[in-house]
Every structure is written in structure tokens, then in C-alpha cells.
Amino acid sequence: MFEQDYVMRLIKEMVRAILKLLFHIDTESPTVELLENKEENDFSRDEIKLGLENVSDSFGLSRIAKMFLTDF
């Protein structure tokens, strides 16, 4: 159980670092801020996914993005 908690903390911190670098969002719960802004922008899930793929390709991070953007 300790290992799972540790891995979840690492994942949370990695996501937080990526959001801080790419979107300049620095909060304890970044998902709340992103969900609040979703209603203003009205982007579909596919449009957001395509945008993230394009940004990751331009920075040479397409392999990492594919890992996070795959549908299970």
C-alpha cells in the first residue's frame, strides 16, 4: 500500500510540473482550475487531445504524450 501511495504522489507531482510548465497553472488541485475554464472555452475532448498532441510533437515529446493520451 505504501508503494501505491508513493507512485500516486509521484504521478500527481509530475502532472503538476507539466501543467506549471505548459499552462502556467500552479495550484494544489489543478483539475479544478482546468474544469472551471472548460466551460468558458467549450472545447471538445477530441480537440483538446489533438492540441496536446500537436504541442508535444513540436517539443519532441510525442512518445510521452502518447502514453498519457491513449484511451484504455
C-alpha positions in Angstrom: 0.0 0.0 0.0 2.9 2.4 0.7 4.3 1.8 -2.7 1.0 2.6 -4.4 0.7 5.9 -2.4 4.2 6.8 -3.3 3.6 6.2 -7.0 0.4 8.2 -6.9 2.2 11.1 -5.3 4.9 10.9 -8.0 2.3 10.9 -10.7 0.5 13.9 -9.2 3.7 15.9 -8.9 4.7 15.1 -12.5 1.3 16.2 -13.8 1.5 19.3 -11.7 5.0 20.1 -13.1 3.8 19.6 -16.7 0.8 21.9 -16.1 3.0 24.5 -14.5 5.5 24.5 -17.4 3.0 24.3 -20.2 0.0 26.2 -18.9 1.4 28.3 -16.1 -1.1 26.7 -13.6 0.3 26.4 -10.1 -2.3 25.2 -7.6 -2.7 22.3 -5.3 -5.6 20.9 -7.3 -5.1 22.0 -11.0 -8.0 20.0 -12.2 -10.4 22.4 -10.5 -8.9 25.3 -12.3 -9.0 23.5 -15.7 -12.6 22.4 -15.2 -13.7 26.0 -14.4 -12.0 27.2 -17.6 -13.5 24.4 -19.8 -17.0 26.0 -19.7 -15.6 29.3 -21.0 -13.7 27.7 -23.9 -16.2 25.0 -24.9 -13.5 22.7 -26.4 -14.4 19.1 -27.1 -12.3 16.3 -25.6 -11.0 15.4 -29.1 -10.0 19.0 -29.8 -8.0 19.1 -26.5 -6.4 15.8 -27.3 -5.4 17.0 -30.8 -4.0 20.2 -29.3 -1.9 18.4 -26.8 -0.6 16.0 -29.5 0.4 19.0 -31.7 2.2 20.8 -28.8 4.0 17.6 -27.8 5.1 17.0 -31.3 6.6 20.5 -31.7 8.6 19.9 -28.5 9.7 16.4 -29.4 7.7 14.8 -26.6 5.3 12.8 -28.7 6.2 9.5 -27.1 5.4 10.8 -23.6 2.2 12.4 -24.8 1.0 9.1 -26.4 1.5 7.4 -23.1 -0.9 9.8 -21.4 -3.3 10.3 -24.2 -4.1 6.7 -25.0 -7.7 5.5 -24.5 -7.9 2.4 -22.4 
